[in-house]
Structures are given as structure tokens and as C-alpha cells.
Amino acid sequence: MNLKLIFSDILQKSLSLLGFAVISKVCCEEKFDWLITGFSLSTLPNTLIVGIPLLKGMYGDEAVKLLSQIVALQSLIWYTILLFLFEFRAARGMAITTSSEPTNEAESGTLEPMQQGHEEGQAKGVSAKCYGAFHFLLVVGRKLVTNPNMYASLIGLIWALVSFRWRIQLPSIVNNSIRILSDGGLGMAMFSLGLFIALQTKIVACGTKKMLLSLGIRFFLGPALMVISSYAIGMRGTLLKVAIIQAALPQGIVPFVFAKEYNVHADILSTAKCKRRKRDARNIHLPCRVHHMHSVEQMARLLLSPESLLLAALRPTLRCIRALSRSAWRLGMITVPGACALSAFTLPALHTLNAEFVQS
């Protein structure tokens, strides 16, 4: 276990989180959204699919051992923090919507459960503001615990520790089944990304300025923060090169899946989403709009055109694909690769750590 690499990774992500918190509060209208998006772009690269094969070809198996430590920390700590930010944003938006809508209970003189809790807290000597903050964090924590990304990573870590300590191996049928689910979940995540991009009206629908901003954050700001953190820790040589290259990798898939699920700047993370509206399946490659029709003959020609007939045949398939992509998220298939990969990468790290202790 390389402590310098771990400390530099923690320092880089902490600097990014604090920096985007200040910048989003001062400059941005959607403050919390840009905090989440900036943190995702600058610090969460695609280390598993792109990083490990690339660095293994450049620096050998030693780079894979170093990168596996970053993958484990990313799955356990940073994805959990990212989920907390998403859930915090969702709960805050729900609280604002609830407080802005008038309720019939208030008009009839009855108290809402939140107001009753405030009165109970004041009776016990606790301010209403403190009780509201505690209730708010309790709601966020409850949603976070029930999220499959959370318990999948914990189950992977617990199983890796148990397997390393007592030398327990899963039966081959269970291991192969988990591996099939892992491969399927990872492929489903990439398929969801491709489907999301394909259903948009234009390639760079988020706008050229936002695209250039996201590219600058991903490929310049993230590596620059890693350079600062690495030099501050005292990293040199191959270790420094590995740290900088992994920070300059393309954007990870998991942050896009989260952004799409919580509807937070998924257009920027994919660079192919309309800002105002999504492309409807009924408007794909039609030769002309319906409201431009001036005769029944043109309407019949449109309805009987090859493009319309093909679209009518493919529409159930498109709906099925959308349902499957959302079901993959709901069932936790996207998070199974995280648990399996975490188990696979944590075991070599534990073996290396054990060997170091034995030698010392």
C-alpha cells in the first residue's frame, strides 16, 4: 500500500471539492449542481476500464497495483460522498417544494408532522432549526443507506476481508454468476450512455462553451490539482507519472449514471444532451413537421413513408431498451461491477500489505 499515492489522491479531491464549493457559491446560479458536476469532472476518471489497461502497458504490473488502491478508495469513499451530495440536493429540492406549496392541513388548523416535530423539539429545549437539520440529514442518510451503490461497495469490502483472513473462496457457480452480472452491468452502463447520446438532437447539445469548459476541467484542471498534490506530498519518478496519467484519463461512467438518474448536468458529462428538452422518438428523421402539412395527400405521404413505417416498427424496441436501462439502475446491476471489482482489487492490496508486514 503506497501511502503517498493515497494521500495525494485525497488531497487532490479535497482541493477540488473545496474549490468548486467556493466558485459555485460566488459565480454560479445553480450552486449545488455545479459543485457536484465540477467535482465529478475533475476527480473521477475512468480508472477501471481505461486506466488499468493503459497504465499496465506503460509501466507494467506495478502500476496496476498502484491504481487498484485508487479504485478501492474511489468506490468506497468518493462515490459515497458523491451519492451523499446527490441525495442532499434531492432532499433539499423536495423540502423547498414542500415548504412553498400551501397545505390544506395548515388552513384547517392541523399541524404537519414536521411542525409537530419542531414543537416537540422546542419543548425539549432544542431549537427548530437544529431539529430540522437533524431530520433533513436523517432523510438523506436513510436514502443513502438504501442505495445499491452504497451496500454493494460495503459487501465487496467485507467479503474481501473475510476471504483474505480465513482463505474462504466462493463456489465456482456463484463466482461465475457474479462475474456474468458484473460484465452485464458494466455493458448495460455503457449501453445506457450510448443510448442517451443517440437520442439527442445534436452531438454537442450542451453548447460549445460548456463543452470546452468541461474538457478544460477534465483534462487540465484535474491533472493540475494532482501535480500540486503530488509535489506537496513529495512524490517523484514513476509514481508521480502514474498519478498524473490516471488523473488525466477520460470521464468515468458511474458519475454519468448518477447524473442521469438525479438529472444533474448529464448533458455536460455526456456532452450530448439537450438543455431544454429531450428528443422525442416521434421526431426522429421525419421528412417534415405535421403542422407544416397543407393537404391530406401530404399527410398520407408522410404516414406511409419508409422512415415513418420503420420508426413505428422500432418504437416498441426503443421503449423496451429504455425500460431495460432504467431497470438496470433500479436493480443495482450498475453497482455489481463496483462490488466485484472492489473485491478483486482489494485482495491483491491486502496480500501486498501482509507481505510487507511479514518482511518487516
HELIX and SHEET records of a PDB file:
HELIX    1   1 LEU A    3  CYS A   27  1                                  25    
HELIX    2   2 LYS A   31  THR A   43  1                                  13    
HELIX    3   3 THR A   47  GLY A   51  3                                   5    
HELIX    4   4 ILE A   52  TYR A   59  1                                   8    
HELIX    5   5 ASP A   61  LEU A   73  1                                  13    
HELIX    6   6 GLN A   74  TRP A   78  3                                   5    
HELIX    7   7 TYR A   79  SER A  100  1                                  22    
HELIX    8   8 ASN A  104  SER A  108  1                                   5    
HELIX    9   9 PRO A  113  ALA A  123  1                                  11    
HELIX   10  10 ALA A  128  VAL A  145  1                                  18    
HELIX   11  11 PRO A  148  TRP A  166  1                                  19    
HELIX   12  12 SER A  172  ALA A  198  1                                  27    
HELIX   13  13 THR A  208  GLY A  216  1                                   9    
HELIX   14  14 ILE A  217  LEU A  221  3                                   5    
HELIX   15  15 GLY A  222  ILE A  233  1                                  12    
HELIX   16  16 THR A  238  ALA A  247  1                                  10    
HELIX   17  17 ILE A  253  TYR A  262  1                                  10    
HELIX   18  18 ALA A  266  SER A  270  1                                   5    
HELIX   19  19 ALA A  281  ASN A  283  5                                   3    
HELIX   20  20 VAL A  290  HIS A  292  5                                   3    
HELIX   21  21 VAL A  296  LEU A  303  1                                   8    
HELIX   22  22 PRO A  306  ARG A  330  1                                  25    
HELIX   23  23 VAL A  336  GLN A  359  1                                  24    
END                                                                             
